[in-house]
Amino acid sequence: MADLFLAYQSLFAFVGINALLALSVYATLCCGQLSLANAGFMALGAYTGALITLRAPSVPFLFVLAAAALVPALVAVPLGLPVLRLRGVFLAIATVGFGEVVRLFFVNWQFTNGAMGLVAIPQRTQLWTIALALAVALFALGRLHGSRTGYALEAIREDETAARTMGIYTTGHKLAMLAAGAALAGLAGGLEAHFTFMVAPNGYGFGRVVEMLVQAVVGGTAAFYGPAVGAAFLTVLPEALREAGARLGLAPGPFRLLLNGAILLAVILYLPNGLVSLPATFRRRARRPA
Amino acid sequence: MTLSVSGLSRTFGGVRAVDEATFSVADGEVHGLIGPNGAGKTTLLNLVSGLLRPTAGKIELDGRRIDGLPPNRVAALGVARTYQNIRLFGGLSAADNVVVGQHLRRRAPFWPRLLFLPSALREERAAQKAAEAGLERVGMRERALTRAHELSYGEQRRVEIARALASQPRLVLLDEPTAGMNPNEAFAVARLVREVAKEGRAVLLIEHNVRLVMELCDRITVLNFGKVIARGTPQEIGKDPAVIAAYLGEGG
């Protein structure tokens, strides 16, 4: 058992990091905002953390992670003020634009070695650090659900105009959730940077945020833990099926993408509320006479 | 005077949807807003609730200017409303809709809930209780756990009224509260509106059922092409030649 755990340590770590990222997308999704800036926020967190560790190795890791979460959250506020006026697909496009700006900024910044990125970052992330961060995020989001603020967020998702005439300050709520999502993405970025030894701008492209979104949607955004379930599922499954793909003569990278696409298609067609709606769907099937 | 509107105008391009409207609604008064289709009644409610900004004129609530304030600020000053084309939170249960309606009344910071403090649990139970009581009042208690979009049209209207009342507003704006209801349901809503007014709240309502308006309202304002063409008690309105002309056509 212990051997198994050691062998799959990095898989567990990526499950946790991806779960944090999927939850960061959920933070805005739960109040109806499709924001795709989170790869950019993740990059900001990763670079912030890596730079502090490389330049000032004596700073405790906890402070490094706090900075990795705080910097993107602070950037999210001035970004959110104009872009959260946009709705639906326009918000998505504007935030994709932000993500690309961040990526290209790091590609061109000599201080962080441009496209090469930063390497030889000490490994400071432990499995328990990731687990703790994920547990805290899940706990906070879980407690949010059902609170006065949680109700306000659901109201904004369902009908923003009606929510405003209920006295809900929609701009503030949306902005707070964008910043919370940015903090989660930055935290995940900081954790990942200190786990994989390196950060490079191309790890934070458009594909990365699509991955987060797919994981959140496959898991289901009706429940706060759905995105974490989706992240775990889509991280573990390709590993579990790696053998099968190799036997078919498929390269692991493209195989993973193919599998992700196929799963997304199947979930959207047959489980529009995500994997977490699976038990309820079964129960309904069982009750319905054949 | 709870609500006082003076010289209020709103144009959309070249169309004067509301044209120098002036009227007022007192505490405990049920005030009817009637007029033919396209007369500007809903635009007027949208102006009062802050969803639209007026082109000219002013809106005062208890002597305080509210025109130009965003809708959430207007709501915080005690204005609640329902919509002609019902805007419930469809995915939430009837009870949860009413809980959202209590947003302004609830004082529930997040951290006690985060720590499972008893005060937070008590506050949440009280909110649920209040929501059930609110639904009871509109005869919807047994449907409390049904999702709003699964309710019938008339049921949705009643839940929307309960949601509006949940904030304990000073002024309630009802946009066709009995549309799509059978006479029994409409009568129940009319009785509820009277009760609400008796609590000292001002009610401004748009209604097409003329008999209901005549029986229910203390005073009526008639709009046509955005202009106020008559104001007065139901008896006065029923005899007003301008109103008869607007409803039945010239020489009718």
Interface residues (C-beta under 8 A of the other chain):
Chain A: A140 R143 L144 G146 S147 R148 T149 Y151 A152 E154 A155 R157 E158 D159 T161 A162 A163 R164 T165 M166 G167 I168 Y169 T170
Chain B: S49 G50 L51 P70 P71 N72 V74 A75 A76 A80 R81 Y83 R87 L88 F89 G90 G91 L92 D96 V99 V100 G101 H103 L104 R106 A108 F110 R113 L114 E124 R163 S167
